[in-house]
Amino acid sequence: MRLQIKFDKVFFAIVVLLLIAIAIRIPFYVYNFGLVDSDDFIPILSGKHISEGKLPPVYFYGEQYEGSFAHHIFALMFKIFGYSVQE
């Protein structure tokens, strides 16, 4: 059985948008200065707690309208790459 993929306009547009989004972010990953500011401290700290097996938050600490997706992304990065401090 052969797998056939349909390349319609919507699929093509999604792929192009994803590639553009990835291409825009590559310089931030290559050059690490300016990636994290003081506003990211709470999600990063929460991500550290999640990666250590502590209870994950349902929402951003103090902000019930904002979810905790970023916290889980940081936890995944801690699990994959570990902790490091650069000067």
N, C-alpha and C positions, 0 to 999 in steps of 0.2 A: 504494500500500500504506500502510495506516495503522498507526501504532505504538500498541499498547495496553499500558497499564501497569496491573498488578494492584495494588490497594491492600489488601493483607491486613493482619492484625494485627501480624505480625512486622515488615513494612516500616514500618508506622505507628509502632511502638515504637522502631525504630532511628532514624527521622527525629526523633521527639520527644527521644530521648536526645542526639542530635547537636546539636539546637537548644539544649537546656538546657546542654550542655557549652560551646557557643560563647557563649551568653549569660553564663555565669559568668565566662568569660575576658575579655570585652570591657572591663571596668574596668581590668584589668591592662595592656591594650594602650593604652588612652586615657591613663591616668596611669602614667608609666614608673617611678616610684619603687617600690622593693621588688620589682622583677621579677627581678633577678639578684643572687645573693649569692655569697659566696666559694666555695661548693661547686660552682658552675657554671663556675668559671674553666677547669678542665681541658677539659670538653666545648667551651667557647667557643674556647679556644686551638686545640684539635684541629680544630674547624670552620673556623677561619681557615686552618689548614694545608691542609685539604681544598680550600677555595675557591681557594687559591693553586696548586693542582695537585700538591701533594705527596701522598705515599702515604697513603691513608686507613687508619685503624686497624680491626682486626677486633673488638677489644674495648676497653672502657674502660681507660685506662692504669693498669696495676697490678691490675686486677680482671678476671680471665678469665671470671667468671660473668655479667658485665654487658655487654650489647651496645653497639654504637656508633651506634644510631639517632639519639640526641640530637645527636651530633657532625655527622651529615649534615643534620639540620634546621637547625642553626646555620650550616653551610656554605651551605645554600640561602638563608638569610636574608642572609648576607654577599653572595652573588651578586646577589640581588634589590635590596637596599637599600644595599649598600656598607658601609664602615666609618665609624663616627662615635663621638666621645667627648663626652659631655655632663657638665657639672658640676652 
